[in-house]
Amino acid sequence: MPRIRLDLAYDGNAYRGWAAQPGLLTVEGVVREALATIIRREVPVTVAGRTDAGVHARGQVVHFDLEAGEWQALSRGRDITAEEALLRRLSGVLGRQEGAVVVHHAVQVPQAFDARFSALSRTYTYRIADRRELWDPLRRQDTAWVRRHVDEQLMDAEATAVLGLHDFGSFCRPREHSTTIRELQAFTITRGEDGVITARLQADAFCHHMVRTLIGACLDVGEGRREPGWLMQRLGEPSWDQNVRLAPPQGLVLESVQYPPDDQLASRAEQTRAMRPQSDDVAGAS
């Protein structure tokens, strides 16, 4: 059975999150509807990382399996590859979403590829505008507007302090039978020449709400609500409580998902499954 990888981007404000839900417009819902229109049957998909309502993606990845005949029939005898045919037809069907979902690549991958478990890491960014003159109405859907001026250097120091392998239980909404141990590989917070602050985070995986909670804690320090060292203090008390602050969803973007070479896909997926149970929310960072 051919396994197909899609690389896609979407505007999270148009949907009630990634996961399909009865009666709600979701990204997974419209992608599966588009595939059903083309393939003439329901096609289950596996996603690299689920996102919540209002959270965007530039580099989301999914995979799904087709029958060999279904894959070969896509080009319909035309002088184009099945990959190109699928991409064109998906673009046509998803065009009804007025550009809210765009598929950039469609390619056949080895059967060992797993969009979720084969991933080495995920990278997110978060945009913050902390002064009224930076509040650009044309970017209000992808930038969090903060009413207090923040100290980005204090925020960056907090970010650096929590790098590495830790139990991030105080920054993750708990889920039954899930682990909150993650390796935060990169976390930087900088102010650009335009005055807008950008946080960039990379981890082997993120648990539920982890990115928005880490950003919220950094904002608490940057705004002077908490003393420096607050994130390390929270890290030492891995429990979800009333001190958790979720940053707004619209500043968050899943930028990319990184995978190993083809000959290492199976071993990476096996390693990830051994580390985390199937029920674990591997990449629901938002």
Helices and strands as residue ranges (DSSP letters): E 3-10, G 12-14, H 27-39, E 46-47, E 56-65, H 68-73, H 82-94, G 95-97, E 101-109, E 121-129, G 132-134, G 137-139, E 144-145, H 152-161, E 164-167, G 169-171, E 181-191, E 197-203, H 210-222, H 230-235, G 249-251, E 252-258, G 262-264, H 265-275
